[in-house]
Every structure is written in C-alpha cells, then in structure tokens.
Amino acid sequence: MSDLLYAEEEEALRAAVRDLLTDHCDAAGVIARTESDAPHDLSLWKTLADGMGLAGLLVPEDRGGQGATHREAAVVLEELGRAVAPVPYLTSAVVATEALLACRDGDDLLAELASGRGIGALAVGLHTAPGAAFATVRTADGTLHGELTGIADAAVADVLLVPADDGGLYAVRTDAVTVIPQVSLDLTRPVARVVLDGAPGRRLGDAETAVRRALRAGAGLLASEQLGLADWSLTETVRHLKDRTQFNRPLGGFQALKHRLAQLWLETVNLRAAARGAADALATGEDADVTVAVAQAYAAPVAVRAAEEALQLHGGIGMTWEHPVHLHLKRAKADSIAYGTAGAHREALAELVDLRAP
C-alpha cells in the first residue's frame, strides 16, 4: 500500500473545490433547493464538471478524461460531502463512469460524461451492494421493457446504463423512458423509478462485470463522502460549543461534552484512514475488495453518529429547518444503506478473509 497521506496536489485540489463550494453552495441555498421541484444545482455541476474538469478524473486522457486516480476523486467527494452538494458527482463521474470503463463499447459516452456535456446514471438501485444481485429489464426485438426502482439522480441523467436479462449493459437515453420520483429521506440525492416501455437501447458490454466494478468504486469512494459529512459535523459542533456559553462558561468546557467530542474525533480519524485506504486500493488495484469492505463496514455508523451528535449538541438551533445539520444527518442516514449496509459489507469481508461466523 502506498502513502495514504494527502499529496500536495490533492491538498491544492481540496482548496480549489472548497473555495468554489463556499462561494456557490451555501446551506441556505441547498435547503431552498430541496423545497423546490429541482433539488439538483446544475449550474454548480457545470462549473465542477466543465470549468474544473472534475467529472473526468477517473477517465484516461486517451479516452477524453483527466487521467487522475480514485485518490483525487476521493478528495472531491470529501468536500462535496462537507457541503452536502446536490450534484450527481458520485452517480455520474464515479459509478456510471466506472461502468463505462468496463465496457468494450461506449467511449463516446465516456467522453460525454468526462467533459460534463452529459450526466450518466447506472440503473441499479442505490441500495445495492457490490456483490449483491441486481434487477434487470427484459429485451425484446432490440428494445427494453421493465421497471427499475431506487435509481439515484435519474431525474437529471441524460443517459441510463441499464442491465438486461440477456447479460448486456445497455445505454438508454432518458427521453425514451419515464422517470417517476420516489420519496427519499435525503432530498439532495433524489431517487426515482424508471419505466422502460419498448425503449431503444445500445449494447455496451457485459452487465455483470460493469455493474460489479461500478458498485465497488461507488462503495469505496462513498466512504470519502461519509468522511466529509463526519468531519463537518465534528468541526461545526466544536465551533458551536466554544462560542455558546452556559453559567458563564463555554459549553465546550464541560468535561462530559469534551469526552463525547474526543470519542467522535477518534472515530473520524479512523474513518479518514479507512476512506483513504479504500481510495488508494481502488487506484492501485491492490486488495481493493477487502479494503472497500472494511471502509464501508466502518464508515456508515461513524457518519451517522457524528451527525446525530451535531444535532443534539447544537441544542434547540440544531432542531430547526434553517440550520444545515439536518441535511448532513439525512445524507448520512441515506448513505448508510447506499451501495450496501455496514452489515452487508461485514458479511462480504468475512467471506473474503475466510472468517465466517460459526
């Protein structure tokens, strides 16, 4: 395993993304979007994808991308997690892109996604773990028929990558299908039901290989988003407890609260190690299955607990709609079942290292 510390270039990338999000992704704006019919911030997405070239980080230069690695994509996801940015980065620039990278055909789509000209979504339920079975649609005379549910960011996708019962992965333009919104706890990453009724599709490659690769990358890099959520929750809670006073003392001076924050800090540091390990393993291909399973088994409970602690320790203000802590808690809870639950990843890990329960 290589050095998991952030390289100078990764820190520079972080600073650039954080500056952009500070200017263009304030909490009040995100909350206002969740109350509208268009929760995604497509102008922010255009700046990230087109202006900064971040949508093509995982795509080799000879296929129209930036030729970077999962380590850089992980840094971007940390910052997007901190801001709970309503952009389809994980779904398009990571999951759909990884699926296309595993296909023989589809370089034109890969270049479209890498440049930010188009948004892609893998038509597999957001809850699906990397090794789990996934739903397929029926093929008949070159057209696709069926329904798929829980598809994240389908509402803004230009192209869906749809697994079919003949073992193929098909590219389907979203104007040929019906996308029906589903109720989602996390309003910043909406899910939808996709209905295909004779939709024309173009076969790209083998669905099993592409979906497995895409979901593994999604699960591994989701840990970096969860790290961003946890880190924001910890930082903001510490800041609040330093400023807020009770009995003429800062709240942060009470020993019981210090202990809770110290425990949260330890868990967040451990999460950083797990998330960095997963990003590096995906970049190098070394023990990626094991490292991703470890990261996801650990990440979800920490991100959820950090957001719950932030909510409680902010007191009454934390319970309000105007304070952004609820955005982080909802995203952390939704992430805890995305790409497999912690329990599913623990089971997968037990199989991988031959330590099954008796």
VOTOR-633187 format. One line per field, with one value per residue (C-alpha): residue number from 0; residue in one letter; x, z, y. Coordinates in pm, 1 decimal, m for minus. Layout:
N
drenmar	(NUM, ...) $
doba	(A, ...) $
x	(X, ...) $
z	(Z, ...) $
y	(Y, ...) $
# end
This chain:
358
drenmar	(0, 1, 2, 3, 4, 5, 6, 7, 8, 9, 10, 11, 12, 13, 14, 15, 16, 17, 18, 19, 20, 21, 22, 23, 24, 25, 26, 27, 28, 29, 30, 31, 32, 33, 34, 35, 36, 37, 38, 39, 40, 41, 42, 43, 44, 45, 46, 47, 48, 49, 50, 51, 52, 53, 54, 55, 56, 57, 58, 59, 60, 61, 62, 63, 64, 65, 66, 67, 68, 69, 70, 71, 72, 73, 74, 75, 76, 77, 78, 79, 80, 81, 82, 83, 84, 85, 86, 87, 88, 89, 90, 91, 92, 93, 94, 95, 96, 97, 98, 99, 100, 101, 102, 103, 104, 105, 106, 107, 108, 109, 110, 111, 112, 113, 114, 115, 116, 117, 118, 119, 120, 121, 122, 123, 124, 125, 126, 127, 128, 129, 130, 131, 132, 133, 134, 135, 136, 137, 138, 139, 140, 141, 142, 143, 144, 145, 146, 147, 148, 149, 150, 151, 152, 153, 154, 155, 156, 157, 158, 159, 160, 161, 162, 163, 164, 165, 166, 167, 168, 169, 170, 171, 172, 173, 174, 175, 176, 177, 178, 179, 180, 181, 182, 183, 184, 185, 186, 187, 188, 189, 190, 191, 192, 193, 194, 195, 196, 197, 198, 199, 200, 201, 202, 203, 204, 205, 206, 207, 208, 209, 210, 211, 212, 213, 214, 215, 216, 217, 218, 219, 220, 221, 222, 223, 224, 225, 226, 227, 228, 229, 230, 231, 232, 233, 234, 235, 236, 237, 238, 239, 240, 241, 242, 243, 244, 245, 246, 247, 248, 249, 250, 251, 252, 253, 254, 255, 256, 257, 258, 259, 260, 261, 262, 263, 264, 265, 266, 267, 268, 269, 270, 271, 272, 273, 274, 275, 276, 277, 278, 279, 280, 281, 282, 283, 284, 285, 286, 287, 288, 289, 290, 291, 292, 293, 294, 295, 296, 297, 298, 299, 300, 301, 302, 303, 304, 305, 306, 307, 308, 309, 310, 311, 312, 313, 314, 315, 316, 317, 318, 319, 320, 321, 322, 323, 324, 325, 326, 327, 328, 329, 330, 331, 332, 333, 334, 335, 336, 337, 338, 339, 340, 341, 342, 343, 344, 345, 346, 347, 348, 349, 350, 351, 352, 353, 354, 355, 356, 357) $
doba	(M, S, D, L, L, Y, A, E, E, E, E, A, L, R, A, A, V, R, D, L, L, T, D, H, C, D, A, A, G, V, I, A, R, T, E, S, D, A, P, H, D, L, S, L, W, K, T, L, A, D, G, M, G, L, A, G, L, L, V, P, E, D, R, G, G, Q, G, A, T, H, R, E, A, A, V, V, L, E, E, L, G, R, A, V, A, P, V, P, Y, L, T, S, A, V, V, A, T, E, A, L, L, A, C, R, D, G, D, D, L, L, A, E, L, A, S, G, R, G, I, G, A, L, A, V, G, L, H, T, A, P, G, A, A, F, A, T, V, R, T, A, D, G, T, L, H, G, E, L, T, G, I, A, D, A, A, V, A, D, V, L, L, V, P, A, D, D, G, G, L, Y, A, V, R, T, D, A, V, T, V, I, P, Q, V, S, L, D, L, T, R, P, V, A, R, V, V, L, D, G, A, P, G, R, R, L, G, D, A, E, T, A, V, R, R, A, L, R, A, G, A, G, L, L, A, S, E, Q, L, G, L, A, D, W, S, L, T, E, T, V, R, H, L, K, D, R, T, Q, F, N, R, P, L, G, G, F, Q, A, L, K, H, R, L, A, Q, L, W, L, E, T, V, N, L, R, A, A, A, R, G, A, A, D, A, L, A, T, G, E, D, A, D, V, T, V, A, V, A, Q, A, Y, A, A, P, V, A, V, R, A, A, E, E, A, L, Q, L, H, G, G, I, G, M, T, W, E, H, P, V, H, L, H, L, K, R, A, K, A, D, S, I, A, Y, G, T, A, G, A, H, R, E, A, L, A, E, L, V, D, L, R, A, P) $
x	(0.0, 131.5, 140.0, m214.0, m128.1, m265.1, m19.0, 45.0, m163.0, m452.9, m448.0, m445.2, m744.2, m923.7, m863.6, m996.5, m1311.4, m1377.5, m1340.8, m1587.1, m1839.1, m1803.2, m1896.9, m2163.8, m2309.7, m2423.6, m2651.9, m2945.0, m2933.6, m2921.0, m3217.9, m3415.5, m3347.1, m3476.5, m3809.2, m3834.1, m3902.3, m3535.0, m3308.9, m3000.0, m2772.8, m2689.3, m2501.2, m2268.6, m2235.4, m2139.0, m1867.5, m1731.4, m1752.2, m1677.6, m1495.8, m1272.6, m1267.7, m1360.7, m1611.8, m1329.2, m1085.0, m1120.8, m1111.3, m774.0, m654.4, m666.2, m1038.6, m1124.7, m1062.7, m812.3, m622.1, m619.1, m699.0, m952.8, m741.8, m821.5, m1187.2, m1198.5, m1076.2, m1351.8, m1611.6, m1488.7, m1558.7, m1891.9, m1988.7, m1896.8, m2123.9, m2392.3, m2367.1, m2670.1, m2469.0, m2452.7, m2077.7, m2081.6, m2350.6, m2217.7, m1843.6, m1775.2, m2037.0, m2162.1, m1808.8, m1663.0, m1934.7, m1842.5, m1470.9, m1551.1, m1731.0, m1582.8, m1807.8, m1917.2, m1607.7, m1827.0, m2046.4, m1738.3, m1608.3, m1954.1, m1962.2, m1596.7, m1645.6, m1964.2, m2166.7, m2386.6, m2485.3, m2497.8, m2664.6, m2629.0, m2983.2, m2921.4, m3088.8, m2877.9, m2905.5, m2729.4, m2403.7, m2111.5, m2164.8, m2544.2, m2794.3, m2940.8, m3262.8, m3263.4, m3509.4, m3640.7, m3502.8, m3729.5, m3650.7, m3376.7, m3595.0, m3607.6, m3911.2, m3949.8, m3922.3, m3625.4, m3655.3, m3432.8, m3221.4, m3022.9, m3006.3, m3211.8, m3407.4, m3108.4, m2940.6, m2910.8, m2822.1, m2904.3, m2685.7, m2939.8, m2863.3, m3080.2, m3178.9, m2952.4, m2646.0, m2577.8, m2547.5, m2742.0, m2722.6, m3069.6, m3140.8, m3369.2, m3605.6, m3704.3, m3812.3, m4046.0, m3876.1, m4108.8, m3971.6, m3975.5, m3988.5, m3634.0, m3509.0, m3211.6, m3366.9, m3025.3, m2978.5, m3326.3, m3411.0, m3662.7, m3848.3, m3757.7, m4016.1, m3897.7, m4174.8, m4006.6, m3712.8, m3436.6, m3102.3, m2745.9, m2548.6, m2218.8, m2075.7, m2119.2, m2351.6, m2216.7, m1857.4, m1952.1, m2201.3, m1964.5, m1681.5, m1908.1, m2064.2, m1725.4, m1591.9, m1914.6, m1893.7, m1523.1, m1548.7, m1874.3, m1656.4, m1484.9, m1821.3, m1909.6, m1575.7, m1665.5, m2002.5, m1842.3, m1564.1, m1811.0, m2028.9, m1732.3, m1582.0, m1911.3, m2001.7, m1663.7, m1706.0, m2056.4, m1953.4, m1665.5, m1896.0, m2204.8, m2198.8, m2392.9, m2343.2, m2084.0, m1874.6, m1828.3, m2029.0, m1714.3, m1557.7, m1787.0, m1598.5, m1884.2, m1905.9, m1527.2, m1538.1, m1808.3, m1614.4, m1286.6, m1454.7, m1601.7, m1262.2, m1103.0, m1374.8, m1342.0, m963.3, m1012.7, m1269.6, m1018.3, m767.9, m1031.6, m1155.5, m803.0, m719.0, m1019.2, m937.8, m574.4, m669.7, m908.6, m634.6, m371.3, m595.3, m428.9, m672.4, m949.4, m1235.9, m1113.8, m1023.4, m1354.9, m1548.3, m1350.5, m1414.9, m1788.9, m1828.4, m1682.6, m1796.5, m2175.7, m2209.0, m1945.4, m2102.3, m2449.3, m2327.2, m2130.3, m2439.6, m2658.8, m2409.6, m2401.1, m2780.2, m2800.1, m2506.5, m2633.7, m2936.4, m3255.0, m3095.7, m2990.9, m3356.9, m3452.9, m3504.0, m3282.3, m2971.7, m2785.8, m2726.8, m3042.2, m2900.9, m2593.8, m2794.9, m3029.1, m2738.5, m2550.8, m2859.8, m2920.7, m2550.5, m2567.8, m2773.4, m2620.5, m2409.1, m2475.7, m2525.5, m2239.0, m2372.3, m2363.8, m2003.2, m1907.5, m2054.6, m1864.8, m1545.3, m1589.4, m1609.1, m1310.7, m1078.2, m1225.8, m1351.0, m1716.7, m1938.9, m1966.1) $
z	(0.0, m84.9, 134.6, 244.3, 342.1, 109.2, m161.5, m229.2, m547.9, m356.7, m96.8, m376.0, m535.8, m199.9, m152.1, m500.7, m456.3, m106.4, m225.3, m507.0, m275.2, m15.4, m283.2, m470.5, m235.3, 84.8, 317.7, 278.2, m99.4, m67.1, 173.9, m61.0, m349.9, m150.7, m117.8, m495.0, m785.4, m889.0, m597.9, m818.4, m870.1, m1238.2, m1265.9, m984.9, m1159.8, m1484.6, m1303.1, m1134.4, m1443.1, m1728.1, m1560.2, m1329.5, m1529.0, m1224.4, m1399.8, m1595.8, m1312.7, m1343.6, m1724.2, m1900.1, m2111.6, m2433.0, m2369.8, m2314.1, m1941.4, m1693.5, m1628.7, m1249.1, m989.2, m723.0, m468.9, m635.4, m681.3, m309.6, m216.2, m431.0, m262.1, 85.0, 1.7, m166.3, 146.6, 375.0, 174.0, 102.5, m252.8, m465.1, m771.6, m943.4, m891.9, m724.1, m954.7, m1286.9, m1250.8, m1041.1, m1072.8, m1430.8, m1546.3, m1389.7, m1556.8, m1895.3, m1833.1, m1800.7, m2140.0, m2481.3, m2649.6, m2528.8, m2549.1, m2696.8, m2384.0, m2163.1, m2324.9, m2291.7, m1916.9, m1863.5, m2025.2, m1830.7, m2154.4, m2027.6, m1697.4, m1661.2, m1408.7, m1358.4, m1348.0, m1041.4, m707.4, m484.0, m200.2, m399.8, m251.3, m486.1, m465.6, m444.7, m710.4, m913.7, m1111.1, m1490.2, m1763.9, m2047.2, m2400.4, m2699.7, m3063.9, m2967.4, m2719.1, m2339.6, m2117.8, m1740.0, m1425.2, m1204.5, m867.7, m636.3, m918.0, m777.5, m979.7, m1266.0, m1270.5, m1413.2, m1613.5, m1990.6, m2032.4, m1823.0, m1818.8, m1793.7, m1720.3, m1918.2, m1885.9, m2176.5, m1968.3, m2152.4, m2028.0, m2249.2, m2294.2, m2295.7, m2339.6, m2064.9, m2313.6, m2417.7, m2065.2, m1790.5, m1471.0, m1168.7, m848.6, m532.6, m178.2, m45.6, 303.9, 150.4, m65.1, m206.6, m380.2, m502.2, m625.9, m891.2, m1054.0, m1419.5, m1652.8, m1987.7, m2235.0, m2557.5, m2505.2, m2766.7, m2615.8, m2738.8, m2601.5, m2449.9, m2288.0, m2013.6, m1734.0, m1457.8, m1495.7, m1541.4, m1250.5, m1009.2, m1093.6, m1073.0, m737.9, m582.7, m679.9, m559.4, m222.0, m180.7, m264.7, m73.3, 238.0, 146.0, 119.8, 462.2, 592.9, 470.1, 647.7, 974.2, 958.6, 903.4, 1190.8, 1428.4, 1323.3, 1343.4, 1678.9, 1830.2, 1697.7, 1842.3, 2185.4, 2202.5, 2124.9, 2323.4, 2697.8, 2994.6, 3356.4, 3217.7, 3080.7, 2722.6, 2669.8, 2538.9, 2884.0, 3038.5, 3077.3, 2970.1, 2635.9, 2595.5, 2627.8, 2363.0, 2121.0, 2189.3, 2107.1, 1788.4, 1687.8, 1726.3, 1516.1, 1245.1, 1229.9, 1194.7, 921.7, 737.1, 740.9, 616.5, 341.1, 224.9, 223.4, 2.1, m242.1, m266.8, m311.4, m594.5, m755.3, m734.6, m757.6, m451.6, m216.8, m333.7, m242.5, 116.6, 168.6, 30.6, 253.1, 559.9, 477.5, 427.5, 733.7, 939.8, 762.9, 793.1, 1173.9, 1223.8, 977.4, 1126.5, 1485.5, 1403.9, 1252.4, 1543.7, 1794.7, 1597.1, 1604.7, 1978.0, 2085.3, 1884.0, 2115.3, 2002.6, 1697.4, 1567.3, 1551.1, 1314.8, 939.2, 880.8, 1035.6, 790.7, 1038.6, 918.7, 564.3, 694.7, 909.3, 622.3, 381.8, 642.6, 702.9, 328.4, 271.9, 543.7, 309.9, m21.0, m202.4, 78.6, 454.0, 701.6, 787.3, 423.4, 394.6, 717.5, 572.2, 247.2, 441.9, 642.2, 315.0, 162.9, 456.8, 538.6, 886.3, 864.6, 1171.3, 1328.9) $
y	(0.0, 344.6, 655.2, 742.5, 1100.0, 1367.4, 1471.5, 1840.2, 1822.1, 1664.7, 1943.2, 2203.4, 2029.2, 2029.3, 2402.6, 2481.1, 2270.4, 2406.9, 2767.0, 2702.6, 2537.2, 2813.4, 3067.7, 2869.4, 2607.0, 2775.4, 2579.1, 2817.3, 2768.0, 2388.1, 2390.3, 2616.8, 2375.2, 2077.2, 2261.0, 2314.6, 2078.4, 2092.8, 1991.6, 1948.4, 2250.2, 2208.3, 2538.7, 2424.0, 2087.8, 2262.1, 2458.0, 2144.7, 1925.4, 2164.5, 2451.4, 2243.3, 1918.9, 1709.5, 1481.7, 1317.6, 1244.0, 864.8, 860.6, 810.2, 1101.0, 894.8, 837.0, 1203.2, 1246.7, 1390.0, 1067.2, 1108.8, 838.8, 745.3, 935.6, 1268.2, 1174.1, 1089.8, 1438.7, 1591.9, 1369.6, 1468.8, 1832.4, 1757.4, 1561.0, 1851.9, 2081.6, 1815.8, 1949.1, 1848.4, 1741.1, 1398.5, 1352.3, 1010.1, 872.9, 1008.4, 1081.2, 768.8, 493.7, 543.2, 627.1, 309.8, 102.1, 251.4, 193.0, m178.7, m188.2, m258.3, m4.6, 338.0, 560.0, 834.2, 822.4, 814.3, 1133.2, 1290.7, 1220.3, 1316.2, 1656.9, 1728.9, 1755.4, 1474.5, 1313.9, 937.1, 707.9, 335.3, 194.4, m21.0, 56.3, 282.0, 26.3, m248.3, m379.6, m461.1, m838.5, m843.0, m948.7, m663.1, m623.7, m641.8, m548.3, m765.3, m740.7, m794.8, m710.7, m465.6, m276.1, m282.9, m342.7, m326.9, m117.2, m36.5, 136.7, 338.8, 485.0, 777.0, 1100.3, 952.2, 1280.3, 1471.5, 1194.4, 1223.7, 856.4, 549.9, 238.6, m41.6, m410.9, m652.2, m1017.8, m1117.7, m1024.3, m700.0, m343.0, m102.0, 274.3, 428.2, 799.5, 927.5, 1093.6, 736.9, 632.1, 753.2, 874.3, 883.9, 1046.8, 835.8, 970.0, 996.4, 1081.2, 1263.6, 1535.0, 1633.0, 1293.8, 1200.7, 852.2, 756.0, 470.1, 420.9, 266.9, 127.9, 51.7, m50.8, 186.4, 159.9, 59.0, 22.9, m270.1, m157.7, m468.7, m728.2, m609.1, m834.5, m711.3, m345.8, m333.0, m509.1, m269.7, 36.4, m59.6, m140.2, 201.9, 364.1, 191.2, 265.7, 634.3, 679.1, 641.0, 969.0, 1144.3, 998.6, 1126.7, 1476.8, 1453.8, 1339.0, 1596.4, 1883.1, 1758.9, 1742.5, 2078.2, 2268.3, 2113.7, 2206.8, 2561.7, 2589.3, 2459.2, 2707.5, 3000.5, 2901.4, 2968.2, 2838.3, 2950.2, 3195.1, 2907.5, 2788.1, 2469.0, 2306.1, 2341.2, 2079.6, 1753.1, 1525.5, 1709.2, 1700.4, 1321.4, 1290.4, 1511.2, 1329.1, 996.9, 1145.2, 1283.3, 938.1, 776.6, 1044.1, 999.2, 623.6, 685.0, 901.9, 614.1, 366.9, 601.7, 684.3, 314.7, 238.5, 520.8, 409.4, 43.6, 134.6, 343.1, 66.9, m239.4, m394.3, m577.5, m346.0, m582.8, m623.1, m257.1, m129.0, m371.4, m256.4, 111.4, 63.3, m158.2, 126.9, 444.0, 442.7, 419.3, 691.2, 937.3, 883.2, 915.9, 1232.5, 1394.7, 1279.3, 1424.1, 1750.8, 1769.1, 1704.1, 1921.2, 2219.0, 2213.8, 2385.4, 2550.5, 2207.7, 2104.6, 2387.4, 2356.2, 2661.4, 2501.4, 2271.4, 1988.0, 1807.7, 1797.9, 1615.0, 1374.7, 1281.8, 1232.3, 1023.4, 805.2, 761.6, 684.6, 418.1, 197.3, 315.0, 52.9, m195.1, m161.5, m190.8, m537.7, m647.6, m530.8, m712.4, m1033.1, m979.2, m915.0, m1236.6, m1432.8, m1251.0, m1319.5, m1663.3, m1566.4, m1665.9, m1678.6, m2027.4) $
# end
